[in-house]
Structures are given as structure tokens and as C-alpha cells.
Amino acid sequence: MGPKDTFFRSVDMSLIQLYIANENGREVVRALGELGQVQFKDLNQDTNALRRTFTGEISRLDNVERQLRYFRSQLDKASILIPTLSEYSDTMADNLTLEIDELAEHIGCLEQQISFLNDTYETIMQRVLELTEWRWVLLEAGRYFDHAHGPREEIRQSLNNNETPSLHDVEQQAGLGNDTLGQRGFQAMSIGIIAGVIPRVRMGLLQRILWRTLRGNLYMNQSDIPEPIIDPTSNEEILKNVFIILGHGKDIMVRIRSISKSLGASLYSFDKDCRLRMRRMHDVSIRRNDVRNVVQKIKFKLHAKLTQVAPALAAWVTIIKKEKAIYGTLNEFSYDQARSIHVAEAWCPTSSLPLIKTTLGDINGRAGVTVPTIVNQIWTNKTPPTFVRTNKFTKCFQTIVDAYGIPKYSESNPGLYMVVTFPFIFAVMFGDFGHGALITMVATVLIYWETKLGSTKLEEMIEMAFLGRYIMLMMGLFSMYTGLIYCDIFSRSFTIFQSQWKWPDNIRQGQTVKASLRDGYRFPFGVDWNWHDAENTLLFTNSLKMKMSILIGWAHMTYALCLQYANARHFQCKADILGNFIPQMIFFQSIFGYLAFAIIYKWSIDWECRGQSPPSLLNMLISYFLSPGEVQEQLYPGQAVVQVILLLLAVTQIPIMLLFKPFYLRWEYNRATTSMSRTASGRPPPAAANQTGRLTSLALQSSRFAQPRESRLPFRWKLKLARIYSAAWTWSGGWDMGRAAVVARYYCSRVPIRATGCIARGGHIVLAMALYAYRNQTRIAR
């Protein structure tokens, strides 16, 4: 059945109980976690998660994790590279773990500083953005009103009242260069002007909404800002446009402002007077330059703080995750407040018990605690968890097995066989020497640099290939092997050996000829490369690959059934052997085993020497089920009789597979129920099996107790006398509780139903009846 602690079966597990001092709990859990050989049980499943002992510490560590995520987001925003943990020595990590409280306080201070600098930076950058946008608004408004050029879009003209000049006339007056005349025209008609900046992707949407909402009663001019504007929040470059809208009436202007702001536009004021605009633009430029200088200084300080955080971030994340896992494990322990100890239960490999005890002894020696950690092994009938020891080669194969289903405890592990079957079946399908060589080279490179690549953050696709590097290696090697069998390299044939077929000489173009075998020579390995040039190559290769697939599948399923027998033998389950393995093996071999035999037998016969064509196995299999006993093309002598016998065997196994195990389990259940009912009815089991308890030995001391005689007194007199004797024996100190309990057990089985209900009303009556029964056997019945 395989040796212990191998890849063939899961490791033998033991349930242990640990008594850990309160002051030593973190160190013990940390050491056992680093050891990786223990799975703790949750002893507080009925306790709410918020009411457990270390919920406060976990909440505090959750806050520290949030702070570390904030650091990572700021480092990504600033495009600062975060080194991996392997680039720093373990000494640094050990120093950081000396005091978790100091680390949490240090991280909190850093968060306050970085958050303050970041908020200040974003606030000032927002001011820079506003001043930049305001500057572009003033610039474009000046071009529009002073020079009347630049990209312009007229959406619609309205207000065709003859008494009131149109907006087009006013615009023409404003574009004549007479700024004062344009101002008077706007004031006379109560025309408002709104200017602002909006992202370019929303410019068209703003135009359509304003037109449909205001029915075209506005003029709009818009132009592109040539340089992108950086968003201080996301640090992304955004393309924006400047727009100027002219509208008539206060209500229309209010609606224009509301719609523009709802689409993310920023509105800015400007003066219609040219000299005031120039002065305002000059002030905005000076303020913008001053603020940008301040931003550069704050950005330098923020970058310095983030550069200080970056080297230790990976170590901090690892430490906090470990501490959080430690407190989460401690929450699964039962805490004894009276003795200030933690009581824990855990599963571990039996072979690792000495290592666990040695590790705990080292911790006790280093910590100098007065109460050492005690480890007790508990014997239990609970099913242990499945633990399969793996290494870097077998881990990837075991992961595939676990994805489909984890074997139960002590069951045969299919991962052992999958190391060969998975890449080999892939290679049977793939089957190309050249492509297999490429896969092998890629896998070899990944394995050669696995130490360096394992400590580097890889892309998703590369990481997937790296985790399956040993699977790729095996698939590449098997693909090269099957490529040699198929004689394929990059979908082309290649000549390793001389062909066993020879073509006739002087072949004319377009002529169909047949190849002939060379005398005394056969192709030594795989498929002859001359088959790739033949017209019937598909018929030959497809037939070959189909039959090979049947043989491989038959072998695969046969050894899987053998594993079922190994498991049933290991668990000593006769029902699985008699009801599953034997009938399934007979059924499977009667059909598919016979087909595999027919394929090999057909290959081994020289049908040309026999002077007959080879029979069709497909027709044979169809007639095997539909026409038992009839053989159209005989494969071997006595074929009809053999097929009828095998078909009968297969049919007879069907009810056995469906009915044997349920009836067998029911028979075992009825037998166990009968045994329990006999025990409950007052007939004790054999004495050899009942030597462990005092009550049982008392029950077997005298035949009078095993078969008590029924008293002739009425039941009410029994109760009265029982109370009297109970009081007397209690006062005299002669009460034998164990003897009375045994007597009560056998006596109550002889009391009528109405008496049993009466006795159940009070515990003192039961005890009194027990004493009375004892006295009744010795005096009253006499």
C-alpha cells in the first residue's frame, strides 16, 4: 500500500492538544506557522466573531493594512518602484518584527505626514489647474472679442423680433474692434456671457444638450487648449476645450450654468474691457508662477517621504499579514481565564510530532516562561484533513488534482500517476517533435532562472507559465517522444531511418503507383515517413491514432479501477470490493477489454498470408450488442461463443453494481440495530466485552439483579415503602448510589408503562424505587 509520508497516500495525521501560556501565545503560533506542519481547529465556532478575545487587535491591524495600501497607491501614483522583499536581508525584517506596536505607530505617523503633504499638493495643484484654465479663458475671450477670429460655431439664431436687434448684429458690432460699442450693445439687450473649460470628450454633448434645452437661443464659440492639463487627483493628462456662450435673459443664463456644471465644466469670470482683461491675465500669470514654485517644493518633500517608505513597504506588508494571521489563529483557541492559558487543538503529521515538540521547547527556552507549552496527543475517531507532501516538481500536478477534487484522508493520491499520464496524453494529442522541443526549451529557461523569477513580480501570463514550468517540461519531453513516433517536426516529416517502403522507378507525373516493402527490412521506430506522401495517409494515420487512443484509455481506466481496489483494501471495505471493484472490472473488461484485445490481435495477424481482408472492428462491436452470437467476419475461431459469454457477464454485473452495496449496508445496519436493541432490553453483552465499568460489574454480580422477581404488592404500596426505605437508608448513611442505579435500570424495565410515567416525574422517586427494588429482592419478596 505504499510507505508512510509518501506521494502515494496522504500523510498520517494526529490530533494534538496544546496548553499555551498567555504571554507566550504569539511566539508559539508564529513558530508553528513558520514550521507549516499544523492546522488548528476552531474551538469557538459558537462565539460571534466580534466577541472573540483578539478582535480589537485584528481591527487595529486592518487599519494598518489600510495605511499600507494607501502608501502603495501613492507610490504607484508617483511612479516609484517598490522593491520586492527578497532584495532586502532577513535581518531587516527581524528588526521590524521586534515590536509590532512601535511599527504600527511609525506607520501611522508616516501616513499623517504623507497624507498632509498629498492633500496640500493636490489642493495647490488644483489651484494651479484653475489658474491655468482661467488664463486660457482670458486668452480665448480676448481673441474673440478683440480680433473676432478663431474657430467659431453658430448653433442657431432666433429672437427675430423686429423691435429688438438680433444677437448676430450685436456680435458684428463686437467684432468691429469698437469694444465700447459692443459693451453697450450687450448691456442694452441684457445679454449674458458665460465662459469656462470642459473636457474635450464632453464638448459635443454640451452643445447638443444646450441646443435642445434652450431651442437654439444662444451663441457658442469653442476652441481647443493645445497642451494637456494634468488632473491633480488621478495625475492623468486630460484634453480640454475653452467655450464662450452668449445668451439672452437671466433664466437662460441660469440654465446654461447649471447644465455646464453638471457636465463637469469649470466656469470663470472675465472682463469685457480689453485693458482690464490684460491686467487680469497678467495677475493670473504671476500668481500661477508663484503657486507652481510652491508645488515643486511640496512635491519634492512628498517624493522624499515616499522614497523613504518604498524600500520597507514589502517587509511591512508581510509582517502585518503574519501578525493578523497570528491573532486570527489565537481567536480559534479556548482561553482559560482562571489559569491564563490558551487551549488549542490542531491536526499535524504524526511524523512531525518530534519536530513540533522540539520547536516548542526552543521557544520556551528563549522566552524563559514559567509555564511551558504542553503538547498532548489525542486519540479520536474523527476524520483528519488530507495533507499530501509535495515539492516544487509535484506541487503543480497536485494543484490540478485538487482543482477537481481533494482525495479523502488516507486515500490513494492520483497526483502520483498524473505526473506521467497528464503530459503523456497531451503529447499523444500534440505529437510534434519541433514544437515539443520549443516547449522544452522555454520550460528549461524558466527552471534555470526559477530563483530569480520566483522573487520577481511577473505579468499574469508569464506567472502562469512559471508556476507550470515543470508541467511544460514534461509535456515538451513527451511531445518530442510522440513526435518521433509520428515522424513529425513542425508538421513536416523527417527522415531518421531508411524507409521500409520503396517506390517503382520511372514514375510518370499524375500516375498512381503502389509502394512495395523492402525484403528483410522493417522501419525500426514509429511511423514510416513515406506514409506522409501517400494518398491514403489520412486513412492509415487516423485509424492508428484512434486505436492507440482506445488502448491508452483502456489502460488508464484499468489502473484507475485497480486504485479503487487498493483504497477498498486499505479501508477494509468488503462492500466496495464485492459491490464495486469486481463487477465494474468484469463489466469493463467484458466490453472495452475485449475491444483492446481485438485491436492487438488484429495488428498481430498477417492477413495477406491468410488470403483474406481484415475484419472491421466497428461492425464487430455493433453486432456484439445488437446481434449476439452472429459473426459476419470472423476474427478468430470460436468468436461467437466468446462474445455471448462476455456479453452475459457484462449484463449480469449491472444489478450487482446497483443493488449489492445498498443491501449489504442495510444488512450491516440491521445487524447493528439488533445488537443495540438486545443490549437495551436488559440482556447484557458477553462478559469479555464488559469489564471496564463499575456499573456493569455490579450488574453481573448476582443473578437476582439480572433477573429481579416481580413483587405481588400493588404499585402504590411500592411507592410508600420506597419512600420509607429511602429515608431510612439516607439517614443511616448506607446509600449505595452505584448499586441503586444498577438496580433501578433493571427494575424500571419490569415496571408497567403507567408506573414508568409516574416515576419520571421526579428524580427522588426513581432513586426511591431503586432502593425499594433492592429491599424487595431481599425481604418483601421472601
Residue pairs with C-beta under 8 A, 6 or more apart in sequence:
1 8
1 9
1 566
1 569
1 570
2 8
2 9
4 11
4 12
4 351
5 11
5 12
5 349
5 351
5 389
6 389
7 388
7 389
7 390
7 394
7 413
7 415
7 416
8 412
8 413
8 416
9 410
9 411
9 412
9 413
9 570
10 386
10 387
10 388
10 407
10 409
10 410
10 411
10 413
11 349
11 350
11 351
11 387
11 388
11 389
12 349
12 350
12 351
12 410
13 347
13 348
13 349
13 350
13 384
13 385
13 387
13 409
14 347
14 348
14 349
14 350
14 353
14 377
14 378
14 384
15 345
15 346
15 347
15 377
15 378
15 379
15 380
15 382
15 384
16 345
16 346
16 347
16 348
16 353
16 356
16 375
16 376
16 377
16 378
17 343
17 344
17 345
17 375
17 376
17 377
17 378
18 28
18 342
18 343
18 344
18 345
18 346
18 360
18 373
18 374
18 375
18 376
19 341
19 342
19 343
19 373
19 374
19 376
20 28
20 333
20 341
20 342
20 343
20 344
20 373
21 340
21 341
21 342
21 369
21 370
21 371
21 372
21 373
22 335
22 340
22 341
22 342
23 367
23 369
24 363
24 364
24 367
24 369
24 371
24 373
25 330
25 333
25 342
26 326
26 330
27 363
27 367
28 360
28 363
28 373
29 326
29 329
29 330
30 322
30 326
31 359
31 360
31 362
31 363
32 38
32 346
32 356
32 359
33 322
33 325
33 326
33 329
35 352
35 355
35 356
35 359
37 348
37 349
37 352
37 355
37 356
38 346
38 347
38 348
38 356
39 346
39 347
39 348
39 385
39 387
40 329
40 332
40 333
40 344
40 345
40 346
41 332
41 344
41 345
41 346
41 347
42 332
43 332
43 333
43 334
43 343
43 344
43 345
44 52
44 331
44 332
44 333
44 334
49 55
49 331
52 331
53 330
53 331
53 335
54 327
54 328
54 330
54 331
55 331
57 327
58 324
58 327
58 328
58 331
60 104
61 104
61 320
61 323
61 324
61 327
62 324
64 103
64 104
64 107
64 108
64 320
65 317
65 320
65 321
65 324
67 107
67 108
67 110
67 111
68 107
68 313
68 316
68 317
68 320
70 111
70 114
70 115
71 110
71 111
71 114
71 306
71 309
71 313
72 82
72 313
74 114
74 118
74 306
75 82
75 306
75 309
75 310
75 313
77 235
78 302
78 303
78 306
80 303
80 306
80 307
80 310
81 310
82 310
82 313
82 314
83 310
83 311
83 314
84 314
84 455
84 456
84 457
85 93
85 314
85 315
85 318
85 455
86 455
87 455
88 311
88 312
88 314
88 315
92 312
92 315
93 315
93 318
93 319
96 103
96 312
96 315
96 316
96 319
97 103
97 319
97 322
100 319
100 323
103 316
103 319
107 316
110 305
110 308
110 309
113 305
114 302
114 305
114 306
114 309
117 298
117 301
117 302
117 305
118 302
120 298
121 232
121 295
121 298
121 299
121 302
122 232
122 233
124 291
124 294
124 295
124 298
125 230
125 232
125 295
126 232
127 291
128 232
128 288
128 291
128 292
128 295
129 229
129 230
129 231
129 232
130 266
130 268
131 284
131 287
131 288
131 291
132 229
132 288
133 196
133 197
133 229
133 240
133 266
133 268
134 268
134 284
135 281
135 284
135 285
135 288
136 197
136 225
136 242
137 195
137 196
137 197
137 242
137 268
137 270
138 268
138 270
138 277
138 280
138 281
138 284
139 281
140 150
140 195
140 221
140 223
140 242
140 244
141 195
141 244
141 270
141 277
142 274
142 277
142 278
142 281
143 149
143 150
144 150
144 152
144 221
144 244
145 174
145 175
145 179
145 182
145 272
145 274
146 177
146 179
146 274
148 174
148 175
148 176
150 221
150 223
151 221
151 222
151 223
151 224
152 221
153 207
153 220
153 221
153 222
154 219
154 220
155 207
155 210
155 211
155 216
155 218
155 219
155 220
156 211
156 215
156 216
156 217
156 218
157 166
157 167
157 168
157 216
157 219
158 215
158 216
158 217
159 166
159 167
159 217
159 248
160 166
164 189
165 185
165 189
167 189
167 191
167 219
167 246
167 248
169 185
170 182
170 185
170 186
170 189
170 191
171 219
171 246
173 181
173 182
173 185
174 181
174 182
174 185
174 186
175 182
176 182
179 272
179 273
179 274
182 272
183 272
183 273
185 191
186 193
186 272
189 248
190 248
190 249
190 250
191 246
191 247
191 248
192 246
192 247
192 248
192 249
192 250
192 252
192 253
193 244
193 245
193 246
193 272
194 244
194 245
194 247
194 253
194 256
194 257
194 260
194 267
195 242
195 243
195 244
195 245
195 267
195 268
195 269
195 270
196 242
196 243
196 260
196 265
196 266
196 267
196 268
197 225
197 240
197 241
197 242
197 243
197 265
197 266
197 268
198 206
198 240
198 241
198 243
198 260
198 263
198 264
198 265
198 266
199 238
199 239
199 240
199 241
199 264
200 224
200 239
200 240
200 241
201 239
202 263
202 264
202 265
203 222
203 241
203 243
205 263
206 243
206 259
206 260
206 263
206 265
207 220
207 222
209 259
209 263
210 218
210 220
210 245
210 256
210 259
211 218
213 255
213 259
214 247
214 252
214 255
214 256
217 247
217 248
217 252
218 245
218 246
218 247
218 252
218 256
219 245
219 246
219 247
220 243
220 244
220 245
220 246
221 243
221 244
222 241
222 242
222 243
222 244
223 241
223 242
224 239
224 241
224 242
225 239
225 240
225 241
225 242
228 237
228 238
228 239
229 237
229 238
229 239
229 240
230 236
230 237
230 238
231 237
231 238
243 265
245 256
245 260
247 253
247 256
257 267
260 267
261 267
270 277
270 280
271 277
271 280
330 342
332 344
333 342
333 343
333 344
334 342
334 343
334 344
335 341
335 342
335 343
336 342
336 343
341 371
345 378
347 384
347 385
347 387
348 356
349 387
353 375
353 377
356 375
357 375
360 372
360 373
360 375
361 372
363 373
364 372
364 373
383 408
383 409
384 409
385 409
386 406
386 407
386 408
386 409
386 411
388 398
388 407
388 413
388 415
390 398
390 415
392 450
392 470
393 470
394 415
394 419
396 467
396 468
396 469
396 470
396 471
397 415
397 418
397 419
397 422
397 470
397 471
398 413
398 415
400 415
400 418
400 422
400 471
401 407
401 413
401 414
401 415
401 418
407 413
407 414
410 570
410 571
411 567
411 570
412 563
412 566
412 567
412 570
414 563
417 559
419 474
420 474
421 556
422 471
422 474
423 471
423 474
423 475
423 477
423 478
424 478
425 552
425 556
426 475
426 478
426 479
427 436
427 475
427 478
427 479
427 481
427 482
428 482
428 545
428 548
428 549
428 552
430 436
430 475
430 479
430 482
431 479
431 482
431 483
431 485
431 486
431 488
432 479
432 483
432 486
432 488
432 489
432 490
432 491
433 479
433 480
433 483
433 484
433 488
433 489
433 494
434 483
434 488
434 489
434 490
435 479
435 483
435 490
436 475
436 476
436 477
436 478
436 479
436 480
436 481
436 482
436 483
437 476
437 480
438 476
439 472
439 475
439 476
439 479
440 472
440 473
440 476
440 477
440 480
441 476
442 465
442 472
442 476
443 469
443 470
443 472
443 473
443 476
444 473
446 453
446 465
446 466
446 469
446 472
447 469
447 470
447 473
450 466
450 469
453 466
454 466
458 466
465 472
483 489
484 496
484 525
484 526
485 525
485 526
485 527
486 526
486 527
486 541
487 493
487 494
487 496
487 526
487 527
487 528
487 529
487 531
487 532
488 494
492 532
493 529
493 532
493 533
494 529
495 529
496 525
496 529
497 523
497 524
497 525
498 521
499 518
499 523
499 528
499 529
499 530
500 517
500 518
500 521
500 522
500 523
500 528
500 530
501 515
501 516
501 517
501 518
501 528
501 530
502 515
502 516
502 517
502 518
503 513
503 515
504 513
504 516
507 513
512 535
515 530
515 534
527 541
527 544
531 537
531 540
531 541
534 540
547 599
550 592
550 595
550 596
550 599
551 596
551 599
551 600
553 592
554 592
554 593
554 595
554 596
557 588
557 592
558 588
558 589
558 593
561 581
561 584
561 585
561 588
564 576
564 580
564 581
564 584
565 577
565 581
567 576
568 574
568 576
568 577
568 580
568 581
569 577
574 664
575 660
575 661
575 664
575 665
576 661
578 660
578 664
579 656
579 657
579 660
579 661
579 664
580 657
580 661
583 653
583 656
583 657
583 660
584 653
584 657
586 649
586 650
586 653
587 649
587 650
587 653
587 654
587 657
590 646
590 647
590 649
590 650
590 653
591 624
591 646
591 650
594 624
594 642
594 643
594 646
595 617
595 621
598 617
598 620
598 635
599 617
601 635
601 636
602 614
602 615
602 617
602 635
605 614
607 613
607 614
615 632
615 633
615 634
615 635
616 633
619 632
619 633
620 631
620 633
620 635
623 630
623 631
623 632
624 643
624 647
625 647
628 643
628 644
628 647
629 640
629 643
629 644
630 640
631 639
631 640
631 643
675 685
679 685
681 749
682 706
682 746
682 749
684 690
684 696
684 699
684 700
684 706
687 700
690 696
690 700
691 697
694 738
695 738
695 741
695 742
698 705
698 738
698 739
698 742
699 705
699 706
699 742
699 745
699 746
700 706
704 777
705 742
705 743
705 746
705 777
706 746
708 743
708 746
708 747
708 750
708 773
708 777
709 777
709 781
710 750
711 718
711 776
711 780
711 781
713 721
713 780
715 751
715 752
715 755
718 769
718 772
718 776
719 758
719 765
719 768
719 769
721 772
721 775
721 776
721 780
722 765
722 768
722 769
722 771
722 772
723 768
725 768
725 771
725 772
725 775
726 764
726 767
726 768
726 771
726 772
729 735
729 771
735 771
739 774
740 767
740 770
740 771
740 774
741 770
743 770
743 771
743 773
743 774
744 766
744 767
744 769
744 770
744 773
747 769
747 770
747 773
748 756
748 759
748 766
748 769
751 759
751 769
758 765
759 765
759 766
759 769
760 766
